[in-house]
């Protein structure tokens, strides 16, 4: 069962304070790390509760889930977090403000065309693979060239997203992600989930993707972006 709205609000307030504490301890300004609420498997009322608690960024892995619960929400920034299938590019570009998971040229070209056709300038992040357990993500060394090509197609490439490893040298993986971000450019390093966000902030993350930390445990499914 999802948390009640007051419980979501309490968790968000506690997380916001803790994120700010870790941010300041890492030498950066309070409020400079954003919290993205990952709403995968959560009902619409949980999404509304997160927005009512003051969050402005929400994210989904699947277009269909967003279609069912994102329409008619209060003003917010909607992020697509899942693997980009080229045949879903039109729907993704129409429904989301940011696509965090562009990891190859054909996906980026499909999104660029869909955005042009819709008269939009779509904001995207290059997903880099910093974990041997992950199936998706561009090689970090290839990220700058991919970003340049996507910018030439009219996409607003605003940084990098990465998923940390479940085990092994997490700090080295996060450093690799940060290095890719510095070479790609932009304002957003989307790094850190409910289990590792503090380490991610210490390594320069500007956005943490939190699902269970906000909404509580969800049914076990495939490895997620939160």
C-alpha positions as CSV (number, residue, x, y, z in Angstrom):
1,X,0.0,0.0,0.0
2,X,1.3,3.5,-0.8
3,X,2.0,5.9,2.0
4,X,-0.7,8.4,3.0
5,X,-0.2,11.9,1.8
6,X,0.9,13.2,5.1
7,X,3.5,10.4,5.3
8,X,4.8,11.3,1.8
9,X,5.0,15.0,2.9
10,X,7.0,14.0,6.0
11,X,9.4,11.9,4.1
12,X,9.9,14.6,1.5
13,X,10.6,17.2,4.2
14,X,13.1,14.9,5.9
15,X,14.8,14.0,2.7
16,X,15.0,17.6,1.6
17,X,16.8,18.6,4.8
18,X,19.2,15.6,4.6
19,X,20.0,16.2,0.9
20,X,20.8,19.8,1.8
21,X,23.0,18.8,4.7
22,X,25.0,16.4,2.5
23,X,25.2,19.1,-0.3
24,X,26.5,21.7,2.0
25,X,29.0,19.2,3.5
26,X,30.3,18.5,0.0
27,X,31.0,22.2,-0.5
28,X,28.0,23.3,-2.5
29,X,25.1,25.6,-1.9
30,X,22.0,24.4,0.0
31,X,19.2,23.6,-2.5
32,X,21.5,23.0,-5.4
33,X,20.7,19.3,-5.6
34,X,17.2,18.5,-6.9
35,X,15.0,15.6,-5.8
36,X,13.2,13.7,-8.5
37,X,10.3,11.5,-7.4
38,X,10.3,8.2,-9.3
39,X,6.7,7.3,-9.5
40,X,7.0,3.8,-11.1
41,X,4.2,1.5,-9.8
42,X,2.8,4.3,-7.7
43,X,-0.8,5.4,-8.0
44,X,-1.8,8.9,-9.2
45,X,-2.6,10.0,-5.6
46,X,1.0,9.3,-4.6
47,X,2.2,11.5,-7.4
48,X,-0.1,14.3,-6.3
49,X,1.1,13.9,-2.7
50,X,4.7,14.3,-3.8
51,X,3.9,17.4,-5.7
52,X,1.8,18.8,-2.9
53,X,4.9,18.2,-0.6
54,X,6.9,20.6,-2.8
55,X,8.7,18.4,-5.3
56,X,8.6,19.7,-8.9
57,X,10.4,16.8,-10.8
58,X,8.7,13.5,-11.3
59,X,9.8,10.5,-13.4
60,X,8.5,7.4,-15.1
61,X,10.0,4.4,-16.8
62,X,7.1,3.6,-19.1
63,X,5.0,5.8,-21.4
64,X,1.8,3.9,-20.6
65,X,2.2,4.5,-16.8
66,X,2.7,8.2,-17.4
67,X,-0.4,8.3,-19.7
68,X,-2.5,6.8,-16.9
69,X,-1.4,9.2,-14.1
70,X,0.5,12.3,-15.4
71,X,-2.3,14.0,-17.4
72,X,-3.8,17.0,-15.7
73,X,-1.2,17.2,-12.9
74,X,-0.2,20.6,-11.3
75,X,2.8,22.3,-13.0
76,X,5.9,20.1,-12.8
77,X,8.8,18.7,-14.9
78,X,8.2,15.2,-16.2
79,X,11.2,13.0,-16.8
80,X,11.3,9.8,-18.9
81,X,13.7,7.4,-17.2
82,X,13.3,4.1,-19.2
83,X,15.0,2.7,-22.2
84,X,14.1,4.7,-25.3
85,X,12.6,2.5,-28.0
86,X,12.6,4.3,-31.3
87,X,9.0,3.4,-32.0
88,X,7.9,5.1,-28.8
89,X,9.9,8.3,-29.5
90,X,6.9,10.3,-30.7
91,X,4.9,9.5,-27.5
92,X,7.9,10.2,-25.3
93,X,8.6,13.5,-26.9
94,X,5.0,14.6,-26.6
95,X,4.5,13.6,-23.0
96,X,7.8,14.3,-21.2
97,X,9.8,17.4,-20.7
98,X,13.2,15.7,-20.1
99,X,14.5,12.3,-21.4
100,X,17.2,11.1,-19.1
101,X,18.1,7.9,-20.9
102,X,19.4,8.7,-24.4
103,X,22.2,6.1,-24.8
104,X,22.6,5.7,-28.5
105,X,22.4,7.7,-31.7
106,X,19.3,6.1,-33.2
107,X,17.2,6.8,-30.1
108,X,18.4,10.4,-30.1
109,X,17.7,10.9,-33.8
110,X,14.2,9.5,-33.3
111,X,13.5,11.9,-30.4
112,X,15.0,14.8,-32.3
113,X,12.6,14.2,-35.2
114,X,9.6,13.8,-32.9
115,X,10.4,17.0,-31.1
116,X,10.8,18.9,-34.3
117,X,7.6,17.6,-35.6
118,X,5.9,18.6,-32.4
119,X,7.5,22.1,-32.4
120,X,9.4,21.4,-29.2
121,X,13.0,21.7,-28.1
122,X,13.4,18.6,-26.0
123,X,15.8,18.5,-23.0
124,X,17.8,15.2,-22.8
125,X,20.6,13.6,-20.8
126,X,23.1,11.1,-22.1
127,X,22.9,7.9,-20.2
128,X,26.4,6.5,-19.5
129,X,27.1,3.0,-18.3
130,X,29.2,2.9,-15.2
131,X,28.2,-0.6,-14.0
132,X,28.9,-4.0,-15.6
133,X,25.5,-5.2,-14.4
134,X,23.6,-2.6,-16.5
135,X,22.4,-3.4,-20.1
136,X,22.0,0.1,-21.2
137,X,24.1,3.3,-21.4
138,X,26.7,4.7,-23.7
139,X,30.4,4.0,-22.9
140,X,31.6,7.0,-20.9
141,X,34.4,7.7,-23.5
142,X,31.7,7.9,-26.2
143,X,29.4,10.3,-24.4
144,X,30.9,13.7,-25.6
145,X,30.7,12.7,-29.2
146,X,27.1,11.4,-28.8
147,X,26.2,14.7,-27.0
148,X,27.7,16.8,-29.8
149,X,25.8,14.8,-32.5
150,X,22.5,15.2,-30.6
151,X,23.0,18.9,-30.1
152,X,23.5,19.2,-33.9
153,X,20.1,17.6,-34.3
154,X,18.5,20.3,-32.1
155,X,18.2,18.4,-28.8
156,X,19.0,20.3,-25.6
157,X,21.6,18.0,-24.2
158,X,21.9,19.2,-20.5
159,X,24.2,16.6,-18.9
160,X,24.5,13.0,-17.9
161,X,22.5,10.3,-16.2
162,X,24.0,7.1,-14.7
163,X,23.0,4.1,-12.5
164,X,25.5,3.1,-9.9
165,X,26.5,-0.5,-9.4
166,X,24.9,-2.6,-6.7
167,X,28.3,-3.8,-5.6
168,X,32.0,-3.3,-6.3
169,X,33.7,0.1,-6.4
170,X,30.8,2.5,-6.3
171,X,33.0,5.5,-5.7
172,X,35.0,4.8,-8.9
173,X,31.8,4.4,-10.9
174,X,30.5,7.7,-9.6
175,X,33.8,9.4,-10.5
176,X,33.5,8.0,-14.0
177,X,30.0,9.4,-14.3
178,X,31.1,12.8,-13.0
179,X,34.0,12.9,-15.5
180,X,31.6,12.1,-18.3
181,X,29.3,14.9,-17.2
182,X,32.2,17.4,-17.1
183,X,33.1,16.5,-20.7
184,X,29.5,16.4,-22.0
185,X,28.6,19.8,-20.3
186,X,25.2,21.0,-19.2
187,X,23.7,21.6,-15.7
188,X,22.4,18.1,-14.7
189,X,24.3,15.1,-13.3
190,X,21.5,12.7,-12.5
191,X,23.2,10.3,-10.2
192,X,22.1,8.5,-7.0
193,X,19.0,6.5,-6.0
194,X,17.4,5.6,-2.7
195,X,20.2,3.4,-1.6
196,X,23.2,5.4,-2.7
197,X,22.2,9.0,-3.1
198,X,24.4,10.4,-0.3
199,X,27.6,9.0,-2.0
200,X,26.3,10.4,-5.3
201,X,25.9,13.9,-3.9
202,X,29.4,13.7,-2.5
203,X,30.6,12.9,-6.0
204,X,28.9,15.9,-7.6
205,X,25.3,14.8,-8.4
206,X,22.9,17.6,-9.0
207,X,19.8,15.4,-9.1
208,X,18.9,12.3,-7.1
209,X,16.2,9.9,-8.2
210,X,14.2,8.7,-5.2
211,X,11.4,6.2,-5.3
212,X,11.3,4.0,-2.2
213,X,12.8,6.7,0.0
214,X,9.7,8.8,-0.7
215,X,6.9,6.3,-1.3
216,X,8.1,3.2,0.6
217,X,8.8,-0.3,-0.7
218,X,7.2,-1.4,-3.9
219,X,6.7,-4.9,-5.4
220,X,10.0,-6.5,-6.6
221,X,10.5,-6.0,-10.4
222,X,13.3,-5.5,-12.7
223,X,16.3,-3.2,-11.7
224,X,15.0,0.3,-11.7
225,X,16.3,3.8,-12.2
226,X,15.5,4.7,-8.6
